[in-house]
């Protein structure tokens, strides 16, 4: 494996744990730290004593908690970036496991690297309010406390006491039981380590929500403003054998005209729409060899999905970010999903982007695509609580094993267990 390039700025997830969140009752832990296996060794990134994985895939039956685990990462990111906006008396909206007592804490913790420095951050929630919180970092490999929190009391590390004292009055005024101290301190202090930790959640973790995103508009806007991005996008579309040779895009601000609205629309609703500020009008023409189509009205779900994800993926790969995606294959052909995963394996290795995703597509469960420590499973126990485990935790799994066949056979668990009486349904 190549020696560590100290000039490269590394931003990665090392480990994430959570408990008492939706179907996750007891603590589960995901790790992106490679094990002893030397498969695809050239694709790993060395950081100190760690070897870090680029990709990870999660399999499991419907309802086993794949989506909930990735949602927990999304929840942590969202709370860090938005808790400053919470008003007094507003509770944190999260769902604990139904079999846990109301006083059981929901706990979230993560270890990550931001700008080549390792951090450890976590918090717990009881009755929808922050119970405790901590942030450490590891300059020169040694743990240093930045702060610890117990309900509303903050205990800064020795190195940061004087800096916190300067902002103590302001911080006490803005800190609430529904706000994370990391969020408050990132906005009202000049502590670089706190700002970097906050920016890791804000800028480096990218969550793709298939049913709730604005990536199409973002992609078209990016292509309109950056010819290089458009050029790379068209190149990738050609490599994916879509038949697309070019794309014409245009976004402009327009104000709704009353003639554009249905005549039978209630007047009060018309007035609300007409009084609203300008909106973006998106125009995207997909160019093929002999004809062109309108992206929004004439193209297939698969092509639209590619327009949603390709430009953000270009940004993620170019800038070394982390993509979190639930059921990545939805709306895409399996060969295209395979090629996107391969991009994360091989392209722009100096930037080292990460991809963590769930899928039902067993065709991707291939030892030529993933190491054993990159394959994860979710399975419900008797309490309907999600267990998360890696393929390396299962005994007698060979490097060259047909992973898809053995998974379908039930060797690894995490598949639907059908009742034999199902055939008796009339």
Secondary structure, 3 states (H helix, E strand, C coil): CCCCCCCCCCCEEEEEEEECECCECCCEEEECECCCCCCCHHHCEEECCEEECCEEEEEECCCCCHHHHHHHHHHHHHHHHHHHHCCCCCCCCCCCCCCCCCCCCEEEEEEEEECCEEEEEEEEEECCEEEEEEEEECHHHCCEEEEEEECCEEEECHHHHHHHHHCHHHHHHHCCCCCCHHHHHHHHCCCHHHHHHHHHHHHHEEEECCCCCCHHHHHHHHHHHCHHHHHHHHHHHHHCCCCCCEEEEEEEEECCCHHHCCCCCCHHHHHHHHHCCCEEEEEEEEECCCCEEEHHHHCCHHHHHHHHHHHHHHHHHHHCCEEEECCCCCCCCHHHHHHHHHHHHHCCCCCCCEEEEECCCHHHCCCCCCCHHHEEEEEECCCCCEEEEEHHHCCCCCCCCCHHHHHHCCCCCCCCCCCHHHHHCC
